[in-house]
Amino acid sequence: MERQEVADKLTGFLRKALAKKEAEIKPDVAMADLGLNSSGRLELFTMIEDEYDLMMDEDEQDAIICLNDAITYVMSKVS
């Protein structure tokens, strides 16, 4: 699986989970700074788990701050 493919998929997931749909998503900006609230984080992680057949524990979720973190996490689990 290519990193860009994962990046595109997760960017779409993040856009769906954001309260502010018009936010400019940059890979290294904290998701909270983009307007991702706690219910949005839950929605995002659920989409990631469903798409890639993963089970993320709380520590793994807490370690994901920005989109790049999520991409790196998924790549480490599916590669």
ZABA-414853 format. One record per residue: x, z, y of N, C-alpha, C in turn; residue number from 1. Coordinates in pm, whole numbers, plus 32768, in hexadecimal, padded with zeros to 4 digits. Example, Ala and Ser with C-alpha at 12.3 -4.5 7.8 and 13.67 -1.06 7.14 Angstrom:
2
<n.c1->8527&n.c3->830C&n.c2->7DC7&ca.c1->84CE&ca.c3->830C&ca.c2->7E3E&c.c1->8528&c.c3->830C&c.c2->7EB6&num->1>
<n.c1->8505&n.c3->82C4&n.c2->7F1F&ca.c1->8557&ca.c3->82CA&ca.c2->7F96&c.c1->850A&c.c3->8313&c.c2->8003&num->2>
//
This chain:
79
<n.c1->8055&n.c3->8000&n.c2->7F8A&ca.c1->8000&ca.c3->8000&ca.c2->8000&c.c1->8059&c.c3->8000&c.c2->807C&num->1>
<n.c1->803A&n.c3->7FA9&n.c2->80D9&ca.c1->8089&ca.c3->7F9B&ca.c2->8153&c.c1->8063&c.c3->8006&c.c2->81BA&num->2>
<n.c1->80C6&n.c3->8034&n.c2->8204&ca.c1->80AF&ca.c3->8099&ca.c2->826B&c.c1->804C&c.c3->8067&c.c2->82D5&num->3>
<n.c1->8058&n.c3->7FE8&n.c2->82FB&ca.c1->7FFE&ca.c3->7FB3&ca.c2->8362&c.c1->7F6D&c.c3->7FB0&c.c2->8331&num->4>
<n.c1->7F5A&n.c3->7F93&n.c2->82B1&ca.c1->7ED4&ca.c3->7F94&ca.c2->8276&c.c1->7E97&c.c3->8020&c.c2->827E&num->5>
<n.c1->7EE7&n.c3->8084&n.c2->825B&ca.c1->7EB9&ca.c3->810F&ca.c2->8264&c.c1->7E9F&c.c3->8135&c.c2->82F6&num->6>
<n.c1->7EF9&n.c3->810D&n.c2->8350&ca.c1->7EE9&ca.c3->812B&ca.c2->83DE&c.c1->7E67&c.c3->80F1&c.c2->8414&num->7>
<n.c1->7E4A&n.c3->8074&n.c2->83F1&ca.c1->7DCE&ca.c3->8035&ca.c2->8420&c.c1->7D53&c.c3->807C&c.c2->83EA&num->8>
<n.c1->7D55&n.c3->80A0&n.c2->836B&ca.c1->7CE3&ca.c3->80E5&ca.c2->832D&c.c1->7CCE&c.c3->816E&c.c2->836E&num->9>
<n.c1->7D3B&n.c3->81B9&n.c2->8380&ca.c1->7D2E&ca.c3->8240&ca.c2->83B9&c.c1->7D09&c.c3->823B&c.c2->844D&num->10>
<n.c1->7D35&n.c3->81D5&n.c2->8494&ca.c1->7D0C&ca.c3->81C5&ca.c2->8520&c.c1->7C75&c.c3->81B2&c.c2->8527&num->11>
<n.c1->7C3F&n.c3->8162&n.c2->84CD&ca.c1->7BAE&ca.c3->814F&ca.c2->84C7&c.c1->7B65&c.c3->81D0&c.c2->84A7&num->12>
<n.c1->7B9A&n.c3->821C&n.c2->8448&ca.c1->7B5E&ca.c3->829E&ca.c2->8425&c.c1->7B60&c.c3->82FB&c.c2->849D&num->13>
<n.c1->7BD2&n.c3->8300&n.c2->84E2&ca.c1->7BE0&ca.c3->8359&ca.c2->8556&c.c1->7B7E&c.c3->8331&c.c2->85C4&num->14>
<n.c1->7B71&n.c3->82B0&n.c2->85DB&ca.c1->7B13&ca.c3->8282&ca.c2->8642&c.c1->7A84&c.c3->82AE&c.c2->8620&num->15>
<n.c1->7A5E&n.c3->82A7&n.c2->85A0&ca.c1->79D8&ca.c3->82D2&ca.c2->8577&c.c1->79C5&c.c3->8368&c.c2->858B&num->16>
<n.c1->7A2F&n.c3->83B5&n.c2->8578&ca.c1->7A26&ca.c3->8447&ca.c2->857E&c.c1->7A31&c.c3->847F&c.c2->860C&num->17>
<n.c1->7A61&n.c3->842F&n.c2->8669&ca.c1->7A73&ca.c3->845E&ca.c2->86F3&c.c1->79EF&c.c3->846F&c.c2->873B&num->18>
<n.c1->79E8&n.c3->84D8&n.c2->878B&ca.c1->7973&ca.c3->84ED&ca.c2->87E1&c.c1->7974&c.c3->8487&c.c2->8853&num->19>
<n.c1->79ED&n.c3->8468&n.c2->8885&ca.c1->79FD&ca.c3->8405&ca.c2->88F0&c.c1->7A28&c.c3->8382&c.c2->88B0&num->20>
<n.c1->79C9&n.c3->832B&n.c2->8896&ca.c1->79E5&ca.c3->82AF&ca.c2->884D&c.c1->7A42&c.c3->8250&c.c2->889A&num->21>
<n.c1->7A48&n.c3->825F&n.c2->891E&ca.c1->7A98&ca.c3->8204&ca.c2->896F&c.c1->7B2A&c.c3->8231&c.c2->897C&num->22>
<n.c1->7B50&n.c3->829E&n.c2->893E&ca.c1->7BD9&ca.c3->82D2&ca.c2->8949&c.c1->7C3E&c.c3->826A&c.c2->8918&num->23>
<n.c1->7CAD&n.c3->8261&n.c2->895E&ca.c1->7D1A&ca.c3->8209&ca.c2->8934&c.c1->7D6B&c.c3->8252&c.c2->88CA&num->24>
<n.c1->7D6D&n.c3->821D&n.c2->8853&ca.c1->7DB1&ca.c3->8260&ca.c2->87E3&c.c1->7E41&c.c3->8231&c.c2->87DC&num->25>
<n.c1->7E9B&n.c3->8291&n.c2->87EA&ca.c1->7F2B&ca.c3->8278&ca.c2->87DB&c.c1->7F5A&c.c3->82CE&c.c2->8767&num->26>
<n.c1->7FAE&n.c3->8297&n.c2->8710&ca.c1->7FD5&ca.c3->82DD&ca.c2->8695&c.c1->8018&c.c3->8364&c.c2->86A8&num->27>
<n.c1->8059&n.c3->8379&n.c2->871A&ca.c1->80A5&ca.c3->83F5&ca.c2->872C&c.c1->8061&c.c3->845A&c.c2->8789&num->28>
<n.c1->7FE5&n.c3->843F&n.c2->87B1&ca.c1->7F9A&ca.c3->849B&ca.c2->8808&c.c1->7F47&c.c3->84F8&c.c2->87AF&num->29>
<n.c1->7F49&n.c3->8579&n.c2->87CF&ca.c1->7EFC&ca.c3->85DA&ca.c2->8781&c.c1->7E69&c.c3->85B3&c.c2->877F&num->30>
<n.c1->7E2E&n.c3->85BB&n.c2->8709&ca.c1->7DA1&ca.c3->8596&ca.c2->86FA&c.c1->7D46&c.c3->85EC&c.c2->8752&num->31>
<n.c1->7D6A&n.c3->8668&n.c2->8765&ca.c1->7D1B&ca.c3->86C0&ca.c2->87BC&c.c1->7D1D&c.c3->868B&c.c2->884C&num->32>
<n.c1->7D8C&n.c3->8653&n.c2->8876&ca.c1->7D96&ca.c3->861A&ca.c2->88FC&c.c1->7D41&c.c3->859C&c.c2->890C&num->33>
<n.c1->7D21&n.c3->855D&n.c2->889B&ca.c1->7CCA&ca.c3->84E7&ca.c2->889D&c.c1->7C36&c.c3->850E&c.c2->88A0&num->34>
<n.c1->7C1C&n.c3->8590&n.c2->888B&ca.c1->7B92&ca.c3->85C0&ca.c2->888B&c.c1->7B5B&c.c3->85DD&c.c2->8801&num->35>
<n.c1->7BB2&n.c3->85E7&n.c2->879D&ca.c1->7B85&ca.c3->8605&ca.c2->8716&c.c1->7B69&c.c3->869B&c.c2->870B&num->36>
<n.c1->7AEC&n.c3->86BE&n.c2->86F4&ca.c1->7AC6&ca.c3->874B&ca.c2->86E7&c.c1->7AC6&c.c3->8773&c.c2->8653&num->37>
<n.c1->7A9E&n.c3->87EE&n.c2->8635&ca.c1->7AA6&ca.c3->8820&ca.c2->85AC&c.c1->7A4A&c.c3->87D3&c.c2->854D&num->38>
<n.c1->79D4&n.c3->87AF&n.c2->857A&ca.c1->797C&ca.c3->8762&ca.c2->8522&c.c1->79B2&c.c3->86D5&c.c2->850F&num->39>
<n.c1->79F2&n.c3->869F&n.c2->8575&ca.c1->7A32&ca.c3->861D&ca.c2->8569&c.c1->7AA6&c.c3->8620&c.c2->8508&num->40>
<n.c1->7AF4&n.c3->868D&n.c2->850B&ca.c1->7B64&ca.c3->869B&ca.c2->84AC&c.c1->7B2F&c.c3->869E&c.c2->841D&num->41>
<n.c1->7AC3&n.c3->86E8&n.c2->8408&ca.c1->7A88&ca.c3->86F0&ca.c2->8382&c.c1->7A5A&c.c3->8665&c.c2->8355&num->42>
<n.c1->7A1A&n.c3->861C&n.c2->83AF&ca.c1->79EC&ca.c3->8595&ca.c2->838F&c.c1->7A63&c.c3->853A&c.c2->836F&num->43>
<n.c1->7ACD&n.c3->8541&n.c2->83C0&ca.c1->7B43&ca.c3->84F0&ca.c2->83AA&c.c1->7B82&c.c3->850D&c.c2->8322&num->44>
<n.c1->7B97&n.c3->858C&n.c2->8304&ca.c1->7BD7&ca.c3->85B0&ca.c2->8286&c.c1->7B80&c.c3->858A&c.c2->820F&num->45>
<n.c1->7AFD&n.c3->8594&n.c2->821D&ca.c1->7AA3&ca.c3->856A&ca.c2->81B2&c.c1->7AAF&c.c3->84D4&c.c2->8199&num->46>
<n.c1->7AB6&n.c3->8485&n.c2->8204&ca.c1->7AC6&ca.c3->83F4&ca.c2->81F4&c.c1->7B4B&c.c3->83D4&c.c2->81AF&num->47>
<n.c1->7BB6&n.c3->841A&n.c2->81D5&ca.c1->7C39&ca.c3->8404&ca.c2->8197&c.c1->7C34&c.c3->8427&c.c2->8103&num->48>
<n.c1->7BFB&n.c3->849A&n.c2->80E4&ca.c1->7BF2&ca.c3->84C4&ca.c2->8058&c.c1->7BA1&c.c3->8461&c.c2->8006&num->49>
<n.c1->7B32&n.c3->8434&n.c2->803B&ca.c1->7ADC&ca.c3->83D5&ca.c2->7FF2&c.c1->7B21&c.c3->834E&c.c2->7FDF&num->50>
<n.c1->7B60&n.c3->831C&n.c2->8047&ca.c1->7BA0&ca.c3->8298&ca.c2->8041&c.c1->7C15&c.c3->8294&c.c2->7FE0&num->51>
<n.c1->7C65&n.c3->82FE&n.c2->7FDF&ca.c1->7CE1&ca.c3->82FE&ca.c2->7F91&c.c1->7CDB&c.c3->835A&c.c2->7F18&num->52>
<n.c1->7C64&n.c3->838D&n.c2->7EF8&ca.c1->7C4F&ca.c3->83E4&ca.c2->7E83&c.c1->7CB2&c.c3->8459&c.c2->7E83&num->53>
<n.c1->7CB2&n.c3->84A2&n.c2->7EF3&ca.c1->7D0B&ca.c3->8514&ca.c2->7F05&c.c1->7CBA&c.c3->8593&c.c2->7F18&num->54>
<n.c1->7CFB&n.c3->8603&n.c2->7F04&ca.c1->7CC3&ca.c3->8686&ca.c2->7F28&c.c1->7D2C&c.c3->86CB&c.c2->7F80&num->55>
<n.c1->7D0B&n.c3->86D9&n.c2->7FFF&ca.c1->7D68&ca.c3->8716&ca.c2->805E&c.c1->7D4B&c.c3->87AB&c.c2->8067&num->56>
<n.c1->7DB4&n.c3->87FC&n.c2->805A&ca.c1->7D9F&ca.c3->888B&ca.c2->806D&c.c1->7DAB&c.c3->88AC&c.c2->8103&num->57>
<n.c1->7D8A&n.c3->8926&n.c2->8125&ca.c1->7D86&ca.c3->894F&ca.c2->81B2&c.c1->7E0E&c.c3->8941&c.c2->81F6&num->58>
<n.c1->7E79&n.c3->8962&n.c2->81AE&ca.c1->7EFF&ca.c3->8956&ca.c2->81E9&c.c1->7F21&c.c3->88C4&c.c2->8208&num->59>
<n.c1->7EFA&n.c3->886A&n.c2->81AE&ca.c1->7F14&ca.c3->87DC&ca.c2->81C6&c.c1->7EC4&c.c3->87AB&c.c2->8240&num->60>
<n.c1->7E48&n.c3->87D5&n.c2->824A&ca.c1->7DF6&ca.c3->87AF&ca.c2->82BD&c.c1->7E30&c.c3->87E6&c.c2->833E&num->61>
<n.c1->7E5C&n.c3->8863&n.c2->833C&ca.c1->7E95&ca.c3->88A1&ca.c2->83B4&c.c1->7F16&c.c3->885C&c.c2->83E2&num->62>
<n.c1->7F5E&n.c3->8820&n.c2->8384&ca.c1->7FDD&ca.c3->87DD&ca.c2->83A6&c.c1->7FC7&c.c3->8755&c.c2->83E7&num->63>
<n.c1->7F4E&n.c3->8721&n.c2->83E1&ca.c1->7F31&ca.c3->869D&ca.c2->841A&c.c1->7F02&c.c3->86B0&c.c2->84AA&num->64>
<n.c1->7F5A&n.c3->8691&n.c2->8506&ca.c1->7F40&ca.c3->86A3&ca.c2->8595&c.c1->7F1D&c.c3->861E&c.c2->85D8&num->65>
<n.c1->7F65&n.c3->85B5&n.c2->85B2&ca.c1->7F52&ca.c3->8532&ca.c2->85F1&c.c1->7F3A&c.c3->84C9&c.c2->8584&num->66>
<n.c1->7F18&n.c3->8452&n.c2->85AE&ca.c1->7EFE&ca.c3->83E6&ca.c2->8550&c.c1->7F78&c.c3->83C9&c.c2->84F9&num->67>
<n.c1->7FEF&n.c3->83CC&n.c2->8533&ca.c1->8069&ca.c3->83B5&ca.c2->84E4&c.c1->8075&c.c3->8419&c.c2->8472&num->68>
<n.c1->8050&n.c3->8497&n.c2->848B&ca.c1->8054&ca.c3->84FD&ca.c2->8420&c.c1->7FF6&c.c3->84D6&c.c2->83AE&num->69>
<n.c1->7F7E&n.c3->84A7&n.c2->83D1&ca.c1->7F1C&ca.c3->8480&ca.c2->836C&c.c1->7F4F&c.c3->8408&c.c2->831C&num->70>
<n.c1->7F8A&n.c3->83A8&n.c2->8361&ca.c1->7FBF&ca.c3->8331&ca.c2->831E&c.c1->802D&c.c3->835A&c.c2->82BB&num->71>
<n.c1->8089&n.c3->83AD&n.c2->82EB&ca.c1->80F8&ca.c3->83DB&ca.c2->8295&c.c1->80C2&c.c3->8427&c.c2->821D&num->72>
<n.c1->805E&n.c3->847C&n.c2->8233&ca.c1->8022&ca.c3->84C8&ca.c2->81C5&c.c1->7FE8&c.c3->8469&c.c2->815C&num->73>
<n.c1->7F96&n.c3->840B&n.c2->8187&ca.c1->7F56&ca.c3->83AE&ca.c2->8129&c.c1->7FC1&c.c3->835D&c.c2->80DF&num->74>
<n.c1->8023&n.c3->832B&n.c2->8128&ca.c1->808C&ca.c3->82DB&ca.c2->80E8&c.c1->80D7&c.c3->832C&c.c2->807E&num->75>
<n.c1->80EB&n.c3->83AD&n.c2->8097&ca.c1->8134&ca.c3->8400&ca.c2->8036&c.c1->80E0&c.c3->841A&c.c2->7FB8&num->76>
<n.c1->805D&n.c3->8414&n.c2->7FC6&ca.c1->8005&ca.c3->8431&ca.c2->7F55&c.c1->7FE2&c.c3->83B4&c.c2->7F02&num->77>
<n.c1->7FDF&n.c3->8340&n.c2->7F41&ca.c1->7FB3&ca.c3->82C8&ca.c2->7EF9&c.c1->8027&c.c3->826D&c.c2->7ED0&num->78>
<n.c1->809F&n.c3->8289&n.c2->7EFF&ca.c1->8111&ca.c3->8232&ca.c2->7EDE&c.c1->814E&c.c3->8259&c.c2->7E5A&num->79>
//
